[in-house]
Every structure is written in C-alpha cells, then in structure tokens.
Amino acid sequence: MTEETSKETAAPPCRMVVLSGPSGSGKTTIVERILKDSPVPIQMAVSATTRPKRVGEIDGKHYHFMTSDEFESHRVADDFVECAEVHRSGFWYGTLKSELARIQESGSWVLLEIDVEGALKLMDLYPDAVSIFLQTPSVDEYERRLRNRGTELDEVIQRRLRTAKEELKSSDRYRYRVINDDLDRAVGEICTLLKDTEKNFHA
C-alpha cells in the first residue's frame, strides 16, 4: 500500500472513498465486502448509465439506467459531478450530484466505484477523499480473470487489457494502491484506512 502526496484542498472535506482499477481487479467483490465489513457507516453511490440493463440488475440499486437523451439532459443541466464514455463502448456513465448529497446528508461515507477517468476528476474536486487504486499482482492475472468469466468475446477482452495497461499508468495519482492478491487481506487493509481516516476527522 502506497500513499501518494495529496493536492491542495479544492472542496470542503468529504467522507468519500473513490475506488477504481482495471477490469478483473475484483472491484465488485471488494465493494460488497466493504459495504458489509466497513468500520464506519458507508453507502454506495449509484452511478447513472446508458448501457442496457443486464439480467438480475435493478434500476436504482445497481445503476440509474437512462436513455441517451435522458443522460444528455442531465449532462447539459450540470447534474453530474463527473461523467464519461467508458471503454470506448458507446455507453456513458456518470455520478449524479444528487447521489453524493443524499448519502452525505445521511451522515454516511460515500463509496464510489468508478473508472479511472471519473476518479481523477473526483480526486481533483475532493482531494481529501480516500482514493484507492485496486490492482492484481500482474497484467497476466487480469487476463486470466477476464477469461475465467466466460462472458466476453476475445476482442472485448483484448480491448479491456489495453485499457488496463493505460489505467495502470495513473495508479500513482491515487493516495493508496491495494494489491488484491488475497481478498480478506485487501478488504482488511481498506477497512483499516477507513478507520484511521475517520479518527483524523475527529482529531
């Protein structure tokens, strides 16, 4: 785990965790465990997206599913704190300002699991956020995990691997880097970060 130098504060302190990392780094599983095991109150900020709903996904829980026109209307109205097209997929993702406000008003930490481009924007706005780059021990491990999913075509996997290599170049922009080579250890490491950061808020 490596802590990077934070920038000057650009917004009021916010109890926020920004988690990102390449496809195959285990973000979904880590998020589930953080929500279950976190030593501080924490809620997931539900992202908005234009991609189609997958089997089993629930609108408002997994994502706020929108048409392209709906998403564009929110973008023009400046309703997003960040938004971008992800993985050159043609689908847009974004974090609604209303989601951050909803969670902050409840007194909980905000947990965002977003792509690197969106994370960097949020880190500029909220430099006090606990920004975590999640990665596997090697690029080969990303490919092994993606192929083990058995849900994507080879061309999609290759595109995600190219994206992963680019995203890894931004890992030093995060305050912390966590290697997900052992799930329990990685979750414990993140929970310790949250506990220590919460203490600093009250110091």
Backbone as CSV, one residue per row, in Angstrom:
resi,resn,N_x,N_y,N_z,CA_x,CA_y,CA_z,C_x,C_y,C_z
1,MET,0.855,-1.187,0.000,0.000,0.000,0.000,0.889,1.234,0.000
2,THR,0.651,2.143,-0.913,1.477,3.332,-1.029,0.616,4.564,-0.948
3,GLU,0.972,5.505,-0.100,0.229,6.752,-0.024,0.924,7.782,-0.886
4,GLU,0.127,8.450,-1.730,0.668,9.470,-2.604,0.402,10.850,-2.012
5,THR,1.166,11.845,-2.444,1.006,13.212,-1.970,-0.307,13.785,-2.467
6,SER,-1.130,14.303,-1.557,-2.406,14.879,-1.954,-2.223,16.323,-2.393
7,LYS,-3.204,16.810,-3.163,-3.151,18.166,-3.660,-3.801,19.115,-2.659
8,GLU,-3.734,20.403,-2.956,-4.371,21.376,-2.100,-5.878,21.176,-2.145
9,THR,-6.531,21.438,-1.042,-7.961,21.222,-0.949,-8.720,22.117,-1.917
10,ALA,-9.596,21.484,-2.746,-10.385,22.234,-3.714,-11.851,22.265,-3.326
11,ALA,-12.224,21.527,-2.290,-13.605,21.472,-1.830,-13.592,21.134,-0.349
12,PRO,-14.710,21.404,0.357,-14.752,21.073,1.783,-14.493,19.587,2.005
13,PRO,-13.882,19.214,3.139,-13.629,17.802,3.418,-14.901,16.972,3.273
14,CYS,-14.759,15.804,2.716,-15.906,14.939,2.465,-15.507,13.515,2.776
15,ARG,-16.329,12.827,3.530,-16.058,11.422,3.826,-16.394,10.603,2.581
16,MET,-15.385,10.362,1.784,-15.594,9.730,0.487,-14.491,8.726,0.184
17,VAL,-14.890,7.576,-0.369,-13.947,6.585,-0.856,-14.127,6.470,-2.365
18,VAL,-13.058,6.701,-3.100,-13.072,6.559,-4.553,-12.249,5.322,-4.897
19,LEU,-12.914,4.300,-5.394,-12.254,3.028,-5.695,-12.316,2.758,-7.193
20,SER,-11.179,2.486,-7.779,-11.170,2.098,-9.185,-9.995,1.191,-9.470
21,GLY,-10.012,0.640,-10.671,-8.974,-0.286,-11.076,-9.409,-0.994,-12.336
22,PRO,-8.494,-1.643,-13.025,-8.808,-2.318,-14.284,-9.841,-3.428,-14.131
23,SER,-10.485,-3.770,-15.252,-11.395,-4.913,-15.276,-10.627,-6.161,-14.841
24,GLY,-11.228,-6.928,-13.945,-10.575,-8.136,-13.462,-9.826,-7.947,-12.165
25,SER,-9.828,-6.726,-11.628,-9.100,-6.481,-10.378,-9.919,-6.865,-9.149
26,GLY,-11.198,-7.194,-9.360,-12.026,-7.651,-8.241,-12.812,-6.554,-7.550
27,LYS,-13.106,-5.458,-8.248,-13.765,-4.314,-7.625,-15.135,-4.668,-7.057
28,THR,-15.927,-5.421,-7.838,-17.294,-5.733,-7.399,-17.289,-6.504,-6.088
29,THR,-16.431,-7.512,-5.989,-16.355,-8.315,-4.767,-15.837,-7.484,-3.596
30,ILE,-14.841,-6.647,-3.846,-14.289,-5.787,-2.794,-15.360,-4.840,-2.277
31,VAL,-16.133,-4.248,-3.186,-17.191,-3.312,-2.787,-18.217,-4.005,-1.904
32,GLU,-18.627,-5.213,-2.292,-19.602,-5.966,-1.493,-19.091,-6.189,-0.074
33,ARG,-17.813,-6.511,0.043,-17.233,-6.763,1.355,-17.081,-5.468,2.168
34,ILE,-16.715,-4.381,1.508,-16.582,-3.108,2.218,-17.929,-2.692,2.800
35,LEU,-18.986,-2.806,1.999,-20.318,-2.435,2.473,-20.740,-3.296,3.667
36,LYS,-20.256,-4.525,3.698,-20.613,-5.454,4.781,-19.721,-5.279,6.013
37,ASP,-18.425,-5.050,5.800,-17.461,-5.086,6.901,-16.915,-3.731,7.335
38,SER,-17.303,-2.652,6.671,-16.731,-1.343,6.971,-16.894,-0.959,8.438
39,PRO,-15.831,-0.402,9.053,-15.908,0.040,10.444,-16.606,1.385,10.597
40,VAL,-16.965,2.011,9.480,-17.681,3.295,9.509,-18.949,3.158,8.673
41,PRO,-19.984,3.987,8.951,-21.194,3.941,8.115,-20.835,4.322,6.681
42,ILE,-21.256,3.541,5.715,-20.876,3.810,4.328,-21.975,3.336,3.391
43,GLN,-22.224,4.113,2.347,-23.231,3.763,1.350,-22.649,3.911,-0.049
44,MET,-23.114,3.064,-0.945,-22.659,3.097,-2.330,-23.395,4.180,-3.091
45,ALA,-22.660,5.015,-3.806,-23.271,5.984,-4.706,-23.622,5.248,-5.994
46,VAL,-24.886,5.259,-6.351,-25.350,4.527,-7.528,-25.096,5.372,-8.773
47,SER,-24.286,4.847,-9.686,-23.955,5.564,-10.915,-25.118,5.529,-11.898
48,ALA,-25.140,6.509,-12.794,-26.087,6.518,-13.901,-25.386,5.960,-15.134
49,THR,-26.122,5.288,-16.001,-25.513,4.740,-17.218,-26.528,4.651,-18.343
50,THR,-26.008,4.678,-19.570,-26.860,4.490,-20.743,-26.809,3.059,-21.253
51,ARG,-25.999,2.207,-20.641,-25.925,0.838,-21.136,-27.182,0.061,-20.753
52,PRO,-27.536,-0.955,-21.522,-28.746,-1.735,-21.229,-28.632,-2.465,-19.894
53,LYS,-29.772,-2.659,-19.278,-29.825,-3.394,-18.017,-29.537,-4.869,-18.276
54,ARG,-28.682,-5.465,-17.431,-28.382,-6.882,-17.540,-29.352,-7.696,-16.692
55,VAL,-29.399,-8.989,-16.952,-30.295,-9.879,-16.202,-29.987,-9.781,-14.712
56,GLY,-31.021,-9.559,-13.913,-30.861,-9.501,-12.467,-30.574,-8.111,-11.919
57,GLU,-30.270,-7.164,-12.779,-29.974,-5.801,-12.308,-31.266,-5.037,-12.030
58,ILE,-31.210,-4.196,-11.007,-32.375,-3.433,-10.582,-32.086,-1.943,-10.724
59,ASP,-32.987,-1.245,-11.403,-32.830,0.189,-11.589,-32.873,0.895,-10.236
60,GLY,-31.886,1.748,-9.985,-31.821,2.477,-8.726,-30.993,1.772,-7.670
61,LYS,-30.701,0.482,-7.898,-29.856,-0.268,-6.973,-28.478,-0.510,-7.576
62,HIS,-28.455,-1.109,-8.752,-27.178,-1.374,-9.404,-26.726,-0.152,-10.207
63,TYR,-27.653,0.466,-10.908,-27.398,1.699,-11.662,-28.703,2.472,-11.779
64,HIS,-28.586,3.752,-12.102,-29.727,4.506,-12.576,-29.676,4.391,-14.099
65,PHE,-30.529,3.531,-14.662,-30.490,3.291,-16.101,-31.240,4.413,-16.825
66,MET,-30.585,4.991,-17.827,-31.156,6.118,-18.558,-31.015,5.899,-20.053
67,THR,-31.919,6.532,-20.806,-31.737,6.573,-22.250,-30.636,7.595,-22.544
68,SER,-30.139,7.561,-23.755,-29.105,8.525,-24.140,-29.620,9.955,-24.015
69,ASP,-30.881,10.171,-24.375,-31.467,11.515,-24.277,-31.593,11.964,-22.824
70,GLU,-32.017,11.057,-21.954,-32.138,11.398,-20.527,-30.773,11.757,-19.950
71,PHE,-29.774,10.950,-20.286,-28.424,11.190,-19.778,-27.919,12.541,-20.263
72,GLU,-28.131,12.830,-21.532,-27.667,14.093,-22.106,-28.358,15.285,-21.447
73,SER,-29.636,15.126,-21.124,-30.361,16.206,-20.445,-29.743,16.508,-19.089
74,HIS,-29.389,15.458,-18.347,-28.727,15.648,-17.052,-27.345,16.276,-17.229
75,ARG,-26.656,15.865,-18.270,-25.309,16.406,-18.507,-25.380,17.900,-18.812
76,VAL,-26.308,18.279,-19.680,-26.478,19.688,-20.049,-26.891,20.528,-18.839
77,ALA,-27.681,19.920,-17.948,-28.143,20.623,-16.747,-27.085,20.666,-15.649
78,ASP,-25.899,20.091,-15.919,-24.798,20.065,-14.954,-25.173,19.285,-13.693
79,ASP,-25.907,18.193,-13.885,-26.335,17.366,-12.753,-25.283,16.342,-12.336
80,PHE,-24.244,16.165,-13.151,-23.208,15.186,-12.845,-21.975,15.850,-12.246
81,VAL,-21.393,15.194,-11.254,-20.109,15.661,-10.738,-18.997,15.182,-11.661
82,GLU,-19.252,14.078,-12.378,-18.350,13.579,-13.416,-19.145,12.631,-14.296
83,CYS,-18.772,12.580,-15.584,-19.379,11.615,-16.487,-18.447,11.408,-17.678
84,ALA,-18.529,10.235,-18.279,-17.657,9.921,-19.409,-18.142,8.672,-20.115
85,GLU,-17.733,8.514,-21.364,-17.928,7.268,-22.083,-16.823,6.318,-21.618
86,VAL,-17.180,5.090,-21.280,-16.227,4.161,-20.682,-15.855,3.040,-21.652
87,HIS,-14.552,2.736,-21.695,-14.016,1.635,-22.501,-14.369,1.764,-23.989
88,ARG,-14.627,2.983,-24.453,-14.980,3.204,-25.866,-16.142,2.302,-26.284
89,SER,-17.045,2.095,-25.343,-18.152,1.166,-25.553,-19.355,1.830,-26.210
90,GLY,-19.372,3.157,-26.226,-20.543,3.869,-26.706,-21.531,4.155,-25.591
91,PHE,-21.271,3.582,-24.408,-22.146,3.792,-23.253,-21.514,4.809,-22.296
92,TRP,-22.367,5.648,-21.739,-21.911,6.684,-20.818,-22.243,6.317,-19.379
93,TYR,-21.363,6.737,-18.484,-21.548,6.535,-17.045,-21.305,7.869,-16.352
94,GLY,-21.990,8.088,-15.232,-21.764,9.337,-14.512,-22.221,9.251,-13.070
95,THR,-21.702,10.156,-12.254,-22.071,10.250,-10.841,-22.932,11.481,-10.645
96,LEU,-24.151,11.281,-10.236,-25.071,12.396,-10.029,-24.742,13.140,-8.730
97,LYS,-24.788,14.457,-8.802,-24.562,15.272,-7.605,-25.592,14.937,-6.529
98,SER,-26.802,14.597,-6.964,-27.871,14.270,-6.004,-27.547,13.012,-5.211
99,GLU,-26.793,12.070,-5.808,-26.392,10.858,-5.090,-25.423,11.193,-3.967
100,LEU,-24.453,12.043,-4.254,-23.499,12.436,-3.215,-24.209,13.158,-2.086
101,ALA,-25.125,14.074,-2.436,-25.849,14.847,-1.419,-26.710,13.937,-0.550
102,ARG,-27.368,12.947,-1.189,-28.236,12.024,-0.450,-27.461,11.283,0.631
103,ILE,-26.296,10.775,0.275,-25.514,9.985,1.218,-24.874,10.866,2.282
104,GLN,-24.344,12.009,1.868,-23.711,12.912,2.832,-24.704,13.389,3.876
105,GLU,-25.925,13.677,3.448,-26.950,14.150,4.381,-27.342,13.084,5.396
106,SER,-27.127,11.806,5.047,-27.454,10.718,5.971,-26.369,10.522,7.024
107,GLY,-25.225,11.193,6.834,-24.128,11.052,7.779,-23.180,9.916,7.460
108,SER,-23.393,9.244,6.340,-22.543,8.115,5.951,-21.400,8.560,5.052
109,TRP,-20.406,7.697,4.943,-19.362,7.870,3.951,-19.954,7.553,2.579
110,VAL,-19.397,8.185,1.557,-19.792,7.906,0.177,-18.771,6.943,-0.426
111,LEU,-19.247,5.846,-0.999,-18.370,4.905,-1.688,-18.671,4.966,-3.179
112,LEU,-17.656,5.283,-3.968,-17.806,5.329,-5.416,-16.869,4.325,-6.064
113,GLU,-17.429,3.450,-6.877,-16.623,2.502,-7.650,-16.743,2.936,-9.096
114,ILE,-15.728,3.671,-9.589,-15.820,4.277,-10.911,-14.521,4.075,-11.695
115,ASP,-14.586,4.374,-12.985,-13.420,4.213,-13.835,-12.369,5.267,-13.502
116,VAL,-11.175,5.074,-14.020,-10.051,5.948,-13.684,-10.302,7.391,-14.107
117,GLU,-10.857,7.594,-15.311,-11.098,8.955,-15.785,-12.018,9.718,-14.839
118,GLY,-13.107,9.066,-14.416,-14.026,9.706,-13.484,-13.402,9.910,-12.122
119,ALA,-12.600,8.935,-11.693,-11.944,9.024,-10.391,-11.003,10.223,-10.330
120,LEU,-10.247,10.441,-11.393,-9.299,11.557,-11.393,-10.026,12.895,-11.287
121,LYS,-11.187,12.999,-11.913,-11.977,14.229,-11.817,-12.453,14.443,-10.385
122,LEU,-12.935,13.370,-9.760,-13.412,13.478,-8.377,-12.272,13.792,-7.418
123,MET,-11.118,13.221,-7.676,-9.972,13.461,-6.804,-9.509,14.915,-6.883
124,ASP,-9.698,15.545,-8.038,-9.382,16.964,-8.160,-10.360,17.802,-7.342
125,LEU,-11.635,17.392,-7.342,-12.664,18.128,-6.603,-12.607,17.847,-5.108
126,TYR,-12.291,16.592,-4.762,-12.265,16.169,-3.359,-10.918,15.521,-3.036
127,PRO,-9.860,16.303,-2.933,-8.522,15.743,-2.689,-8.392,15.057,-1.332
128,ASP,-9.344,15.293,-0.418,-9.306,14.619,0.880,-9.924,13.226,0.815
129,ALA,-10.494,12.871,-0.326,-11.118,11.550,-0.456,-10.072,10.450,-0.292
130,VAL,-10.528,9.313,0.221,-9.670,8.136,0.306,-9.706,7.480,-1.076
131,SER,-8.742,7.827,-1.911,-8.707,7.292,-3.274,-7.837,6.041,-3.299
132,ILE,-8.415,4.966,-3.823,-7.756,3.659,-3.803,-7.730,3.074,-5.207
133,PHE,-6.544,2.713,-5.649,-6.396,2.013,-6.927,-6.204,0.536,-6.617
134,LEU,-7.154,-0.268,-7.080,-7.124,-1.706,-6.824,-6.490,-2.416,-8.005
135,GLN,-5.519,-3.273,-7.739,-4.851,-3.978,-8.825,-4.482,-5.398,-8.431
136,THR,-4.214,-6.214,-9.449,-3.748,-7.575,-9.229,-2.221,-7.563,-9.263
137,PRO,-1.582,-8.664,-8.882,-0.115,-8.675,-8.861,0.530,-8.483,-10.228
138,SER,-0.187,-8.834,-11.322,0.406,-8.726,-12.658,-0.677,-8.553,-13.709
139,VAL,-0.275,-8.070,-14.895,-1.213,-7.911,-16.009,-1.732,-9.271,-16.456
140,ASP,-0.902,-10.302,-16.385,-1.323,-11.657,-16.765,-2.511,-12.112,-15.928
141,GLU,-2.539,-11.684,-14.666,-3.639,-12.075,-13.785,-4.947,-11.428,-14.223
142,TYR,-4.899,-10.186,-14.746,-6.109,-9.549,-15.277,-6.701,-10.405,-16.395
143,GLU,-5.824,-10.836,-17.316,-6.306,-11.616,-18.456,-6.898,-12.941,-17.992
144,ARG,-6.238,-13.595,-17.037,-6.747,-14.876,-16.545,-8.138,-14.708,-15.945
145,ARG,-8.327,-13.654,-15.146,-9.625,-13.436,-14.509,-10.704,-13.092,-15.526
146,LEU,-10.353,-12.259,-16.512,-11.329,-11.894,-17.531,-11.760,-13.114,-18.340
147,ARG,-10.813,-13.968,-18.669,-11.155,-15.155,-19.458,-11.955,-16.152,-18.627
148,ASN,-11.685,-16.219,-17.344,-12.421,-17.142,-16.477,-13.887,-16.752,-16.322
149,ARG,-14.197,-15.483,-16.574,-15.599,-15.059,-16.502,-16.431,-15.790,-17.554
150,GLY,-15.821,-15.970,-18.729,-16.517,-16.656,-19.813,-17.708,-15.900,-20.347
151,THR,-17.727,-14.576,-20.193,-18.884,-13.790,-20.603,-18.586,-12.816,-21.730
152,GLU,-17.323,-12.717,-22.153,-16.970,-11.705,-23.136,-16.179,-12.298,-24.293
153,LEU,-16.338,-11.702,-25.469,-15.608,-12.121,-26.648,-14.130,-11.754,-26.505
154,ASP,-13.285,-12.448,-27.266,-11.847,-12.209,-27.174,-11.495,-10.761,-27.512
155,GLU,-12.180,-10.184,-28.496,-11.871,-8.801,-28.873,-12.201,-7.831,-27.747
156,VAL,-13.236,-8.148,-26.994,-13.600,-7.305,-25.843,-12.537,-7.442,-24.755
157,ILE,-12.095,-8.666,-24.523,-11.053,-8.903,-23.524,-9.775,-8.162,-23.891
158,GLN,-9.405,-8.226,-25.163,-8.186,-7.545,-25.604,-8.310,-6.032,-25.419
159,ARG,-9.498,-5.484,-25.705,-9.712,-4.048,-25.511,-9.606,-3.681,-24.043
160,ARG,-10.170,-4.524,-23.182,-10.102,-4.248,-21.739,-8.668,-4.348,-21.222
161,LEU,-7.897,-5.266,-21.782,-6.496,-5.392,-21.363,-5.689,-4.170,-21.789
162,ARG,-5.970,-3.653,-22.995,-5.290,-2.432,-23.425,-5.655,-1.267,-22.515
163,THR,-6.943,-1.214,-22.135,-7.393,-0.164,-21.224,-6.725,-0.314,-19.864
164,ALA,-6.592,-1.571,-19.399,-5.965,-1.828,-18.099,-4.537,-1.306,-18.066
165,LYS,-3.802,-1.513,-19.144,-2.416,-1.050,-19.189,-2.347,0.471,-19.127
166,GLU,-3.310,1.131,-19.759,-3.355,2.596,-19.702,-3.741,3.068,-18.310
167,GLU,-4.716,2.385,-17.693,-5.172,2.779,-16.359,-4.067,2.613,-15.322
168,LEU,-3.253,1.583,-15.478,-2.158,1.347,-14.536,-1.175,2.514,-14.510
169,LYS,-1.095,3.249,-15.612,-0.197,4.393,-15.666,-0.650,5.522,-14.735
170,SER,-1.927,5.495,-14.342,-2.469,6.536,-13.466,-2.512,6.124,-12.003
171,SER,-2.011,4.931,-11.701,-2.137,4.418,-10.328,-1.447,5.294,-9.295
172,ASP,-0.372,5.994,-9.714,0.337,6.827,-8.744,-0.372,8.138,-8.458
173,ARG,-1.502,8.375,-9.128,-2.301,9.571,-8.837,-3.204,9.348,-7.620
174,TYR,-3.346,8.101,-7.216,-4.210,7.762,-6.089,-3.438,7.855,-4.775
175,ARG,-4.152,8.118,-3.702,-3.496,8.183,-2.394,-2.983,6.810,-1.976
176,TYR,-3.737,5.784,-2.334,-3.349,4.427,-1.937,-3.470,3.467,-3.111
177,ARG,-2.615,2.449,-3.102,-2.730,1.342,-4.037,-2.827,0.061,-3.231
178,VAL,-3.814,-0.756,-3.545,-4.036,-2.003,-2.814,-3.954,-3.165,-3.796
179,ILE,-3.127,-4.142,-3.474,-2.988,-5.343,-4.307,-4.022,-6.374,-3.856
180,ASN,-4.889,-6.753,-4.775,-5.921,-7.736,-4.450,-5.438,-9.143,-4.798
181,ASP,-4.441,-9.607,-4.040,-3.957,-10.976,-4.213,-4.566,-11.916,-3.179
182,ASP,-5.136,-11.339,-2.129,-5.836,-12.109,-1.094,-7.019,-11.247,-0.650
183,LEU,-8.236,-11.725,-0.880,-9.436,-10.919,-0.648,-9.543,-10.413,0.784
184,ASP,-9.396,-11.304,1.760,-9.544,-10.904,3.151,-8.503,-9.857,3.543
185,ARG,-7.269,-10.040,3.084,-6.224,-9.080,3.420,-6.510,-7.715,2.791
186,ALA,-6.929,-7.721,1.509,-7.212,-6.470,0.809,-8.364,-5.718,1.469
187,VAL,-9.424,-6.438,1.829,-10.569,-5.811,2.495,-10.146,-5.261,3.859
188,GLY,-9.355,-6.038,4.598,-8.878,-5.590,5.898,-8.034,-4.332,5.791
189,GLU,-7.230,-4.267,4.744,-6.368,-3.099,4.521,-7.216,-1.849,4.274
190,ILE,-8.250,-1.997,3.454,-9.119,-0.865,3.150,-9.910,-0.442,4.390
191,CYS,-10.400,-1.404,5.150,-11.143,-1.079,6.371,-10.267,-0.337,7.379
192,THR,-9.003,-0.712,7.456,-8.065,-0.009,8.339,-7.882,1.436,7.882
193,LEU,-7.795,1.657,6.574,-7.685,3.011,6.037,-8.898,3.855,6.443
194,LEU,-10.087,3.265,6.343,-11.310,3.993,6.697,-11.323,4.338,8.183
195,LYS,-10.964,3.370,9.000,-10.951,3.585,10.449,-9.968,4.681,10.826
196,ASP,-8.764,4.649,10.238,-7.741,5.651,10.554,-8.146,7.032,10.052
197,THR,-8.753,7.079,8.872,-9.179,8.372,8.319,-10.303,8.968,9.144
198,GLU,-11.218,8.137,9.607,-12.323,8.632,10.455,-11.772,9.226,11.749
199,LYS,-10.743,8.603,12.303,-10.112,9.152,13.515,-9.548,10.542,13.239
200,ASN,-8.968,10.718,12.058,-8.372,12.017,11.726,-9.439,13.110,11.611
201,PHE,-10.645,12.740,11.195,-11.729,13.722,11.101,-12.078,14.261,12.488
202,HIS,-11.883,13.426,13.502,-12.254,13.818,14.869,-11.057,14.309,15.678
203,ALA,-9.878,14.279,15.062,-8.666,14.671,15.797,-8.644,16.179,16.064
